[in-house]
Amino acid sequence: MGTIEGDTRRSEFAGFEAGTWLFVRLVLGVEWVRGGLEKVGQAGWTEPPLGRSVSGFLKGAIAKSTEGAHPEVPHWYHNLAEQVLLPNAELLGLLVSYGEVLVGVALVLGFLTRLAALGGVTMNLAFLWAGTTSTNPPMLLLGMALVVFGTEAGRFGLDRWVLPRAAASFPAGVTRALLSVVLGLAVIAAGALALAVTDSATWAGLLASSLIVTIGATWRHRSL
């Protein structure tokens, strides 16, 4: 009897949780769609001269990176913008414009919700690193919450049907392989960021600390 009551309470809470995430999804999704539609079809974004808007944005970020001892834009972003982003401004303009719309639509529909939220978080971080605040901080916080805690975020959406079918179609080995790839990419990205924002000694210390904690926790788990 206690188990049945416990299951019922968990089910009711899951519904409330999913409804809360639905509200968060809609707020974020509408904002992303609105921002994207302001760019799609506009000169400098998806219409000639392609790349003009992105180039202007990045040049402004580069200028901010030289202001004072503690600039609004970090020096490593200056190098990234100058060497990688500016030469691909036309492609970036298209990716940002249509990417914002696609992220917003996916969030509204609850389709691959956490993946869509991760795409939004990536864009928010890119905008913040370029020195643009605007609505990015609250959108970043909501997006991160969806990514980390939103296990029920797509329950009132397409994920209710899409995710179970997708999980059933992938063998366990494939799922583990994909997880390993994602973790590997995360380690590479974290390492690149650490090298960009810290010195080599600090980076090595962070890596050593992570390895010590991981080995210690794994050994303890196996010994129990």
Residue pairs with C-beta under 8 A, 6 or more apart in sequence:
14 152
14 155
15 155
17 152
18 152
18 153
18 155
18 156
19 156
21 113
21 146
21 150
21 152
21 153
21 154
21 155
21 156
22 110
22 153
22 156
22 157
24 142
24 145
24 146
24 150
24 153
25 107
25 108
25 110
25 113
25 146
25 153
25 157
26 107
26 108
27 142
28 104
28 107
28 117
28 120
28 139
28 142
28 143
28 146
29 103
29 104
29 105
29 106
29 107
29 108
30 104
30 108
31 104
31 135
31 139
32 100
32 101
32 103
32 104
32 107
32 120
33 100
33 101
33 104
33 105
33 108
34 104
35 100
35 104
36 97
36 98
36 99
36 100
36 101
36 102
36 103
36 104
37 101
39 45
39 46
39 53
39 93
39 96
39 97
39 100
40 46
40 97
40 98
40 101
41 47
42 53
42 97
43 49
43 52
44 50
44 51
44 52
44 53
44 54
44 56
44 93
45 53
45 54
45 93
45 94
45 96
45 97
46 93
46 94
46 97
46 98
50 89
50 90
50 93
50 94
51 89
51 90
51 91
51 92
51 93
52 89
52 93
53 93
54 85
54 89
54 90
54 92
54 93
54 96
55 86
55 89
57 130
57 132
58 81
58 85
58 86
58 89
58 130
59 86
60 130
60 131
61 73
61 77
61 78
61 81
61 129
61 130
61 131
61 132
62 73
62 78
62 81
62 82
64 71
64 72
64 73
64 131
65 71
65 72
65 73
65 74
65 75
65 77
65 78
66 78
72 131
73 129
73 130
73 131
74 129
74 196
74 197
76 196
76 197
77 129
77 130
80 196
81 130
85 92
96 123
99 119
99 123
100 123
102 116
102 119
103 116
103 117
103 119
103 120
103 123
105 111
106 112
106 113
106 115
106 116
107 113
107 116
107 117
107 120
109 157
109 158
110 153
110 154
110 155
110 156
110 157
110 158
110 159
110 160
111 154
111 157
111 158
111 159
111 162
112 154
112 159
112 162
113 146
113 150
113 153
113 154
113 157
113 159
114 146
114 147
114 150
114 153
114 154
117 143
117 144
117 146
117 147
117 150
117 153
118 143
118 147
120 139
120 143
121 140
121 143
121 144
121 147
124 136
124 139
124 140
124 143
125 140
127 134
127 136
128 136
128 137
128 140
146 153
153 159
154 160
154 162
154 163
167 175
170 178
191 203
191 207
194 202
194 203
194 206
194 207
195 203
198 206
